Amino acid sequence: MAAAAAGAALVALAGCGGDGADDNKDKPFAGKSADQIAADAVEATQQADSMHMKGTMRQSAGSSVTIDLSVDQRKNCDGTIQSEGASADVRHTKGTFYLRGDEKYWENALKGQSGGAKIVPKVADKWVKAPADDATTKNVCDKQALMASMDKDKSERKGMKKGSTTTVDGTEAIRLTKKNSGGETITLFVATKGKPYILRTTSTGGKDPNTATFSDYGKSVSPQEPAPGETVDLKELAASGEKT
């Protein structure tokens, strides 16, 4: 769920570019077209050692997913995922992924599984740990995997226009906008000073509106390892025959 939410929140980054270069020396990114600015922003964001992302997306089924996550290039991460009234904290540190879901989260996750109702009280509000290479969780804290959608199809970077400057959480940014034929408007906000990091993306007017804000570039991500008494090991639970 976390990987899907993060990926969808970043989908708006794919389309960029299209207008001519701006030669006004008083404007940010003078002499650069929108596609050049966007390409630089994608590269800078991908190469950043760490970042914090917070976003909400509406899925096709009508439910919304909110992700609030700090992550770095070494797959350290710390954050929260919320969806359909359920919440889960996630951490990755020292090669182990930890997830602490509330009762609603586990009820949703184990719905329809034989014996699921018996497992819920054993894992609810506890840190459940899994190996970092577990297929269901390995991309949640993988910064490069979360960023992959930004650069998946370079042909989509056409038709965006440079707009006015604004601020995103106190940092000056330039707007890049694009309106698709289906009525969806995509806006990308790029920092005008220092490295051209992506500060925010929004998608409005379409079937799956979303917004994502990015901050804390380069800030250390150092999640604490949960205390042994607060954790449940999935392998041990499976070995005991209590996990289906």
C-alpha positions as CSV (number, residue, x, y, z in Angstrom):
1,M,0.0,0.0,0.0
2,A,2.8,2.4,0.9
3,A,4.7,1.8,-2.3
4,A,1.5,2.2,-4.4
5,A,0.6,5.5,-2.6
6,A,4.1,7.0,-3.1
7,G,4.3,5.9,-6.7
8,A,0.9,7.4,-7.5
9,A,1.7,10.6,-5.7
10,L,4.8,11.0,-8.0
11,V,3.1,10.2,-11.2
12,A,2.5,13.9,-11.9
13,L,6.2,14.4,-12.3
14,A,6.3,12.6,-15.6
15,G,4.9,15.3,-17.8
16,C,7.0,18.4,-18.3
17,G,8.4,20.8,-20.9
18,G,7.3,22.3,-24.1
19,D,7.8,26.1,-24.0
20,G,10.7,28.0,-25.4
21,A,13.7,29.2,-23.4
22,D,13.3,32.4,-21.4
23,D,16.0,35.0,-21.9
24,N,14.9,37.4,-19.2
25,K,17.9,37.5,-16.9
26,D,15.8,38.7,-14.0
27,K,13.8,35.5,-13.9
28,P,14.8,32.2,-12.3
29,F,16.1,29.6,-14.7
30,A,16.7,32.3,-17.4
31,G,17.5,30.8,-20.7
32,K,16.0,27.4,-19.8
33,S,12.8,25.9,-21.2
34,A,10.3,24.0,-19.0
35,D,11.6,20.6,-20.1
36,Q,15.1,21.5,-19.2
37,I,14.0,22.8,-15.8
38,A,11.9,19.6,-15.2
39,A,14.7,17.3,-16.3
40,D,17.2,19.1,-13.9
41,A,14.6,18.8,-11.1
42,V,14.0,15.1,-11.6
43,E,17.8,14.4,-11.7
44,A,18.4,16.5,-8.5
45,T,15.6,14.9,-6.6
46,Q,16.7,11.4,-7.6
47,Q,20.3,12.1,-6.6
48,A,19.4,13.7,-3.3
49,D,20.8,11.7,-0.4
50,S,17.5,11.9,1.5
51,M,14.1,13.7,1.6
52,H,10.8,13.8,3.3
53,M,7.6,13.3,1.3
54,K,4.0,13.9,2.3
55,G,1.1,13.4,0.0
56,T,-2.5,12.2,-0.4
57,M,-3.9,10.5,-3.4
58,R,-7.4,9.3,-4.3
59,Q,-7.6,5.8,-5.8
60,S,-9.9,4.7,-8.5
61,A,-12.1,2.9,-6.0
62,G,-12.8,6.2,-4.2
63,S,-10.6,5.7,-1.1
64,S,-7.7,7.9,-0.3
65,V,-4.2,7.1,0.8
66,T,-1.9,9.5,2.8
67,I,1.8,8.9,3.1
68,D,4.2,10.8,5.4
69,L,7.7,9.4,5.0
70,S,11.4,10.3,5.4
71,V,13.7,8.1,3.3
72,D,17.3,8.1,2.2
73,Q,19.5,6.4,-0.4
74,R,20.5,3.6,2.1
75,K,16.8,2.6,2.5
76,N,16.5,4.0,6.0
77,C,13.0,5.3,6.4
78,D,10.6,6.4,9.1
79,G,6.9,7.5,8.5
80,T,3.2,6.8,8.5
81,I,0.7,5.4,6.0
82,Q,-3.0,6.0,6.4
83,S,-5.9,4.6,4.4
84,E,-9.6,3.8,4.8
85,G,-9.5,4.7,8.5
86,A,-6.5,2.5,9.1
87,S,-3.0,3.7,10.1
88,A,0.5,2.1,10.1
89,D,3.9,3.3,11.1
90,V,6.8,2.1,9.1
91,R,10.5,2.0,9.8
92,H,13.5,0.5,8.1
93,T,16.9,0.3,9.9
94,K,19.8,-2.0,10.1
95,G,18.5,-4.3,7.3
96,T,15.1,-4.9,8.9
97,F,11.7,-3.5,8.0
98,Y,9.2,-2.8,10.8
99,L,5.5,-2.0,10.5
100,R,3.2,-1.1,13.4
101,G,-0.4,-1.2,12.2
102,D,-3.5,-0.4,14.3
103,E,-6.3,-2.9,14.6
104,K,-8.1,-1.6,11.6
105,Y,-5.0,-1.9,9.5
106,W,-4.6,-5.6,10.3
107,E,-8.3,-6.3,9.9
108,N,-8.1,-4.9,6.4
109,A,-4.8,-6.7,5.6
110,L,-6.0,-10.1,6.9
111,K,-9.5,-9.9,5.6
112,G,-10.7,-13.1,4.1
113,Q,-7.7,-15.1,5.3
114,S,-8.2,-18.2,7.3
115,G,-7.4,-17.6,10.9
116,G,-6.9,-13.9,10.3
117,A,-9.2,-12.9,13.2
118,K,-7.0,-14.7,15.6
119,I,-3.8,-13.1,14.3
120,V,-5.1,-9.5,14.6
121,P,-4.8,-9.1,18.4
122,K,-1.2,-10.7,18.3
123,V,0.1,-8.0,15.9
124,A,-2.1,-4.9,16.3
125,D,-0.2,-1.9,17.7
126,K,3.1,-3.9,17.8
127,W,6.1,-3.6,15.6
128,V,6.0,-6.5,13.2
129,K,9.4,-7.0,11.6
130,A,10.3,-8.6,8.3
131,P,13.5,-9.1,6.3
132,A,14.4,-6.0,4.2
133,D,14.1,-8.2,1.0
134,D,10.5,-9.3,1.8
135,A,8.6,-9.0,-1.5
136,T,5.6,-7.2,0.0
137,T,7.7,-4.5,1.7
138,K,11.0,-4.1,-0.1
139,N,10.0,-1.1,-2.1
140,V,8.4,0.9,0.7
141,C,11.7,2.3,1.9
142,D,13.5,2.2,-1.5
143,K,14.0,5.9,-2.5
144,Q,15.0,5.0,-6.0
145,A,12.0,2.8,-6.5
146,L,9.7,5.5,-5.2
147,M,11.3,8.0,-7.7
148,A,11.2,5.6,-10.7
149,S,7.9,6.9,-12.0
150,M,9.5,10.4,-12.5
151,D,11.7,9.2,-15.2
152,K,9.9,6.1,-16.6
153,D,8.7,7.7,-19.9
154,K,10.7,10.7,-21.1
155,S,8.3,11.1,-24.0
156,E,5.6,12.3,-21.5
157,R,7.7,15.4,-20.8
158,K,6.0,17.5,-23.4
159,G,3.6,20.4,-23.3
160,M,4.3,21.9,-19.9
161,K,4.6,25.7,-19.5
162,K,6.5,27.9,-17.1
163,G,4.4,30.0,-14.8
164,S,5.0,32.5,-12.1
165,T,7.1,32.0,-8.9
166,T,5.5,31.3,-5.6
167,T,6.6,29.8,-2.3
168,V,6.3,26.3,-0.9
169,D,6.6,26.2,2.9
170,G,8.7,29.3,2.7
171,T,11.0,28.3,-0.2
172,E,10.7,30.1,-3.5
173,A,9.6,27.9,-6.4
174,I,8.7,28.2,-10.0
175,R,5.4,26.6,-11.3
176,L,5.4,24.3,-14.3
177,T,1.9,23.4,-15.5
178,K,0.3,21.1,-18.0
179,K,-3.4,20.5,-18.8
180,N,-4.1,17.1,-20.4
181,S,-6.9,16.5,-22.9
182,G,-9.0,14.8,-20.2
183,G,-9.2,18.0,-18.1
184,E,-6.5,17.0,-15.6
185,T,-4.1,19.8,-14.6
186,I,-0.6,18.8,-13.4
187,T,1.6,21.3,-11.6
188,L,5.2,20.9,-10.6
189,F,6.9,23.3,-8.2
190,V,10.7,23.5,-8.5
191,A,13.1,25.3,-6.1
192,T,14.6,28.4,-7.7
193,K,17.6,28.7,-5.4
194,G,20.3,26.1,-4.7
195,K,19.7,22.7,-6.3
196,P,16.5,22.5,-8.3
197,Y,14.7,20.1,-6.0
198,I,11.1,19.3,-6.6
199,L,9.1,20.9,-3.7
200,R,5.5,19.9,-4.6
201,T,3.4,18.2,-7.3
202,T,-0.3,18.4,-7.7
203,S,-2.8,16.8,-10.0
204,T,-6.3,18.2,-10.1
205,G,-9.4,17.8,-12.3
206,G,-8.8,14.2,-13.2
207,K,-10.1,10.9,-11.9
208,D,-7.3,10.4,-9.3
209,P,-6.3,13.8,-7.8
210,N,-3.2,13.8,-5.7
211,T,-0.7,16.1,-4.1
212,A,2.8,15.5,-2.7
213,T,5.2,17.8,-0.9
214,F,8.9,17.2,-0.6
215,S,11.2,18.7,2.0
216,D,14.2,18.0,4.3
217,Y,16.6,17.3,1.4
218,G,19.9,16.0,2.8
219,K,18.6,15.7,6.3
220,S,19.7,12.6,8.2
221,V,17.1,9.7,8.5
222,S,17.9,7.8,11.6
223,P,14.9,5.7,12.8
224,Q,15.2,4.0,16.2
225,E,15.1,0.3,16.3
226,P,12.0,-0.8,18.3
227,A,12.7,-2.5,21.6
228,P,12.6,-6.3,21.5
229,G,9.5,-6.4,23.8
230,E,7.6,-4.3,21.3
231,T,8.2,-6.5,18.3
232,V,6.7,-9.5,16.7
233,D,8.8,-11.6,14.2
234,L,6.8,-12.8,11.2
235,K,9.1,-15.8,10.8
236,E,8.6,-16.9,14.3
237,L,4.9,-16.4,14.0
238,A,4.8,-18.5,10.8
239,A,6.9,-21.2,12.4
240,S,4.5,-21.5,15.4
241,G,1.7,-22.1,13.0
242,E,-0.2,-18.9,14.0
243,K,0.3,-17.1,10.7
244,T,-1.6,-18.2,7.6
